[in-house]
Amino acid sequence: MENRSIRWSDVLAAEWLKIRSVRSTRHLLVALVLILVGAAALAWYAASAFDSLTPERRARFVLSPLDQVVALPVQICVAVLGILTIAAEYTTGSIRTSLTAVPRRGRVLAAKALLTAGIALVVGQLTGFGVAVVSRLVVGDRPMGFNTAPLADDVPLLLATGVTTAVVAVVGVGLGTVLRGSVGPVVIVVALLYVVPILAQALPSPVDAWVSALLPGALPGQLVGIANEGHSVYQDMLSPLGALAVLLAYPVAALVPAAVLLRRRDA
């Protein structure tokens, strides 16, 4: 009777307490601060380099948007957080206690995924907008390509990138549940975000374009109708609705097998 009285809010509160208490959450905050500092330092270095150029070379100087440059490291960080929300419990054996306290295992997984997505969404938006604002403040009125248009023009892409960051974090939760560890899921996430985009360029056409367009890093631009070409390894093959469908497919593909296996396997 006691277990039946467990409310959804109680499950969320318990999972929130776990996330707050693990060291990986604090490490994530430190990593994000370092990313912001690194972006500011990179912007300062680019501004210094720009000032030393001749007028002719300044006219050709283009700096990629730093908010997009730091998006992948941020996504790696939140994916690791998602993985560790459950992998750490398997490592310590505390998963047995969690599943005993909440026999409806799907609720445990859903709570972990929801909280991780919320944290990652906030982190993605704060980091993206923070880097965009800081980099513009540092470079000032120097025309470097990314800052020739007003910041308002970048808002849709920044929002889409933040949402994609949340999706990547949820994929981490699913992988951690399926593999019941941290090493394998981290390798898969790093491969998906870093390795596959490079390898896709070696595939024959049009397979290379389709593989590239379906990767998480390609989706924000396609979601808001901004071309990925030029400064990106990604290609555009999807409409905004198609990109949204692919974006939603990622957490579904990760969480459905995770939920099935969590219910069927012993802790």
DAJO-V341700 format. One record per pair of residues at least 24 apart in sequence whose C-alpha atoms are under 7 Angstrom apart, sorted by the first residue. I is the first residue (numbers start at 1). J is the second residue. D is the distance in whole Angstrom. If there is no record, write none. Layout:
BEGIN
{{I J D} {I J D}}
END
This chain:
BEGIN
{{3 101 7} {3 102 7} {11 108 7} {11 111 7} {12 111 5} {15 111 7} {15 112 6} {16 115 7} {19 85 7} {24 81 6} {25 81 7} {28 77 6} {36 131 6} {39 66 7} {39 131 6} {39 135 7} {40 134 6} {40 135 6} {40 138 7} {43 135 5} {43 138 6} {43 139 6} {44 138 6} {44 139 7} {47 139 5} {61 144 6} {62 144 5} {62 145 5} {63 144 5} {63 145 6} {63 146 6} {64 146 6} {64 231 7} {65 146 5} {66 131 7} {66 132 7} {67 128 5} {67 131 5} {67 132 5} {75 165 5} {75 168 6} {76 190 7} {78 120 6} {78 169 5} {79 168 6} {79 169 4} {79 172 5} {80 172 7} {80 186 6} {82 116 6} {82 169 5} {82 170 6} {82 172 5} {82 173 5} {83 172 5} {83 173 5} {83 175 7} {83 176 5} {83 182 6} {83 185 7} {84 182 7} {85 112 7} {85 173 7} {86 173 7} {86 176 6} {86 177 6} {87 176 5} {87 177 7} {87 180 5} {87 181 5} {87 182 6} {90 180 6} {90 181 7} {95 267 6} {96 267 6} {105 262 7} {105 263 6} {106 259 6} {109 259 7} {113 170 5} {113 173 6} {116 169 6} {116 170 7} {117 166 5} {117 167 7} {117 169 6} {117 170 6} {118 166 7} {120 165 6} {120 166 5} {120 169 6} {121 162 6} {121 163 6} {121 165 6} {121 166 5} {124 162 4} {124 165 6} {125 159 7} {125 162 5} {128 158 6} {129 158 7} {156 224 6} {157 220 6} {157 221 6} {157 224 6} {160 220 5} {160 223 7} {161 220 5} {164 216 7} {164 220 7} {167 251 6} {170 251 6} {171 250 7} {171 251 5} {171 254 5} {174 254 5} {174 255 5} {174 258 5} {175 254 6} {177 258 6} {178 258 5} {178 261 7} {193 217 7} {197 233 7} {209 235 6} {210 237 6} {213 237 6} {213 238 7} {214 246 7} {219 243 6} {219 247 7}}
END
